[in-house]
Amino acid sequence: MRIAILTDAWYPQVNGVVRTLNKTITILEQWGHEILCINPELFRTLPMPTYPDIPLSLFPYVKIKKLLNDFKPDAIHLSTEGPIGWAGRRYCLRHDFPYTTTYHTRFPEYVRLRAPIPLALSYAFVRTFHGKATLTMVATSSMKATLEEHGFKNLEYWTRGVDIDHFVPREEKALDLEGPISLYLGRVAVEKNIQDFLDLDIPGSKVVIGDGPAMASLKQKYPDTHFLGYRKNGDLANLLAAADVMVFPSRTDTFGLVMLEAMACGVPVATYPVEGPLDVIKNGINGWMDEDLKTAATKALEVDRKSCREFAEQYSWEACTQQFLNLIQKNCPDSATEAVEKTS
């Protein structure tokens, strides 16, 4: 099957959207499907205002039209609401081509943190983007309920996965710090609400892994925190497994892939009871949720690390990819559906 995936989020960005797409594309190709990934590497770009690490593609429609015409896809999936996503939507509507989308990021809330734009206006913007898709994929039931409250239609579940062979518990600890070690992993940006974690009055050491536009200001404000910057591959897994608790302070993530990665390493997660964590964290099983983040971090330390690992083992990238493929199939013309059935 020939599947075109259009995304404004791609390398060198490091986030859950990019990791999810990369793993999904890799597995689909292993299963024999042909994938065209249209991403910012193919275009001239400029840095996104207030977030220069994110490139915005300039005038991508003409090239996207040629790429799609040459590729002749059986299915088109639009992953993000940026210039590439909107150009892909334009192509599909002009050519009467059915398409699917994913709601990866709480875009209205992210915008509101950076500019005084009403949430209602931002939600109208993203509702327009997704509104004519055959279906929109969401990661959790709580996110589905929120979007339905904002007038979204045709929502379907596409959960997330974790590499349980890469993220594993380790006896030897990679961090020689005073314990307990509380760790944050993710983008260092205002929408991640990291300051709530850094303000906690808790014993031991605080560690931040990641990079982003708020890094310089936070390092200056919290000199006792260990900021390790961006890490990848085995180094990241080793550092994550050395933590006693991962604190996930975000109130705006639709899922939070790093929570599964922490659990796969046997590390419990402390978080707020908000969309995303509500569908993943089970108090006393793989972490703790509480509106008092200090209470959540303290209680999470009591959780059995083996229980965290067992929970993460339920999520595989293969199962996640099969779910994506099933939804793509649901959207396909009959000829493409037959091709999917032969290769699934």
N, C-alpha and C positions, 0 to 999 in steps of 0.2 A: 504494500500500500504506500502511496506517495502522500506524505503529510508535510504541509508548510506550517512552521511555527514562527510567528513574528513577535519579537520582544525588544523593548527598549532597555531592559536590564540584562547585561551580559558582562563578560570579563572585560577589563580587570576588576569590575565590581565584585565584592565578596558579600553575599547575602543569601537568605533562604530561597529567594526567587531564582537566582542564578544556579544555585546548587540543585534545586528541584528540576529545573529545565535540563541541566547538563546530565543528570542521572537518568531522567526520562528519555532523553534523546539517545543516550548511549545504549540503554536497554532495548529501545525500539529498534535501533540499528542492528543490535545483536540478534533480534528476532526476525530480521530480514526485511524490515520496512525501510523505505528511502525517505530521508528527512532533509528538508531545506530549512535551515535556521537563518532567518533574516534578522540581523542584529546591528547595533551601531558601528561595528567594525567595517561594515560595507559602505559607510557614508562619511561625508564631512560632518563634524560635530562641533558644538560649542558647549562650555560648561554650564550646568544648570545653575541659575542664580540661587544664592544662599547654600548650594550644595554642589561645589565644583567637581566632586568625585563622580558625579553622574553626568555622562555626556548626552546631549540632546541632538538628534540627527537633523540635519538641515535639508529641507525640501526633498524628502525621500520618495515621493509618490512615483515619479517617472521610472526610477530604477526598480522600485518594488513591482510596478506593473510589468516591466520586462522580465524580471526574475520569475514572477508567477506565471506569466504567459509561456515562458520557456519550460518551466518545471511541470506544468499541467498537473496540479495537485488533485488528489481525490478528496482531500480535506484541508481546510485552513483554520488554524487556531491562533487567536490574538491574545497574547499573554499580558500586555500592559497597556495603560491608557496614555502613553506618550506619543510623540510624532510618528513613530513606526506603526504603533497600534492604530492610530487614527487613519493613517494612509492605507493600511490593510483593510480597515472598515470601509473606507471610500471605494477601494477596488472591489470588494465583495458586493457592495450595494449597486455599483455601476454595472457589474457583470451578473447580477442576480445569483450570486454564489453563496449558499448557506455557510455560516461560520459559527465557531464556538469561541467563548472567551473565558478567562479566569479572573476572579477578583482576589488577587494576591495581597494587596496592600490597602490599608485604610487611608486612602488618598485624601479624603476631605479633612480628616483629623490631622494628618501630617501638614497639609496646607495651612490649617487654622493655627498651628503652632508657630508658623513662620510669617503669616500675614493676616491682617484683620478681615478675612473673607468669610462671610457667613457660611455655616455648615450646609444650610439648605441650598445655597448656590452651588457649592462644590458637589453635593450629592446629585443635583440636577445634571451637572456636567458628566459625572461618571454613569449616571442612569441612562443618559443619552447614548454614551459609548456602548454600554452593554445591552441596551434595550432591544435592538433588532437582531441580536444573536439568537440562534436556535436554542442554545442553553448557555448558562454561565456557571462555571465550576467554582465551588467554595469549599474550604477545608474543614469547617466545623458546623455543627448544628446551631450554635449560638450566633455565629456570623450569618448563617442563613436567615435566622429569625430577625436579626437587625436589618439586613438588607430588605427583607420583605416589608418591614415597617416603613422603609424609605421608598417603597413602591417598585422594587425589583421583581421581575418575573422569571419563570423557567430556570430556577436554581437547582443544581445537582451537586452531590458530594464528590470531591476529589481530595482524598486525605494525603498525608505526607509519609515519607519513609526515612529510614536511617540505615547506614552501613554498619551492621552489627558485627562485621568481621574487622572493621577498622577502629571503631569506637568500642573499646573493651576495658574492663577493670584491670588495674595494674597494681602489683604488690609494691614495686619500687616507685617511690614518689619523686616526681620531677621538680617539685617546688620545696626548697629548704627554707620554710618560713614558719613563724609562730602560728600554731593552730588555735582554734579551727580556722581553716582557710575558706573564705567566702569569695566566690568568683563570679564575675559578669563576663559573658561572651556575646559579642555582637557589634553592630555599628555604634560608634561613639557619636551620637547625634541627639539633638534635643527631643525628638519624638520617642526615643527609647527610655526617657525618664530616668536616666542613670543616677541623677543627683539624689533621688530617693534612696537608692542603695548606698551611695557614698556618705550620706548624712546619718546612716544608722549608727547608733551607739551599741556596738556589739564587740565581744572580745575577739582576739586573734588578728588575722591579716586579711586585707581586702586586695583582690587582684582584678584587673580589667584587661581582657584580651580583645583586641579589635582596634579599629582606627576610624576616623571620621572628622567632620568639621568642628566638633566640640572638644577634640582631644587637648589642644593647647590650653584652653581656658580651664578645663577640669584638672589637668596636671598642675597648674599653678594654684588652683583653689584647694586641692586635696593632696598635699605633698607626701602624706603618709601612705597613700595608696600606691600599689605596684602596678604601673601601667606598662604592659608588655608589648603593646602594639599588635600589628597583624601577624598571626601565625597560621601555618597551614600544615596539612598532611599529618605525619606521625608526630611532629612537634606539638601541634595543636591537641591531638588526642592524648598525648602524654601529660600535657599541662592540665587539661580538663579532668583527667582521671585522678590528678593529685589533689583536687579540691574536696572539701568536706561538704559543701553545699554550693549549688549554683543559684544565684539570686537573679530573678527575671522580673525587673521592675516595670516593664512596658505595659501601658494600658491601651495601646493602639495596634498591636500585632494581630493578624488574622489567625496565626497558628503559633509560630515560634519554633522553628525546626531545631534550634539549639537545645530546647528542652529534651527532645528525644535523644540528641547526641550525648547530653549529660547523663541521662538515665541509662543509656547503653554502656557508659563508663562506670555505672554503679553509683552515680552522684545524684542525690535527691535535689529537687527544685523547690525554691521558695518564691512565691509570687502572689500577686493580687488575684482575687476571684473575679476575673474579667473575661471577656470573650477571648477565645484561644485557650488559655489555661483551664477554663471551666470544662472544656471538652477533653482535656489531656491529664490534668493533675487529679489524683485521688489522695485525699488527706490520709497520711499514715501508710500509704502504699508506695508512692513514688515521689512524695514531696509534701508540701503543705501550702494551702492558700489561706490568706487572712487579709483583711483591710489594714491591719497593723503589720507592716512588712517585717518589723523586728520580731514579732511573734511568729510569723511564718518562717523566718530564717532560723529561729531558735528551735521550733518544733521539727523542722525538716532535718535537723542534725540527729534526731532520734529515729529516723526512718531507716529500715534495713536496706543496705546497699544491694543485697541480692534481689530483693523485691523490685528495686528500680530496674535492674538489668532484665529481670523476667518480663516486666511490663514492656520494655523497649523491644524485646524480641518478637512481639506481636506485629511490629511494623517493619515490613521489608520493602525495598525499592521495587522489587518485582511485582508485589501485590499492588503497590501504588501505581505503577506503570500500566498494569492490566486494567485497573479502574479507569485510568485516563483513556486507554484504547477503547474500552467499552463505550465510553461517552462519545468519543469521536465516531465510533461505528453508528451510534444512535443518530448521529447527525448526517450520515453519509447517504448519497444516492445508492440505489440497489446494487449497481455494479461494484462500487467501492466496498459495500457491506460484504459482498461475497468474497472479495479479496481478503478482508479482515478475518472472516470466519476460517478461511483456509490457513492463515498464518498464526491465529491465536492459539 
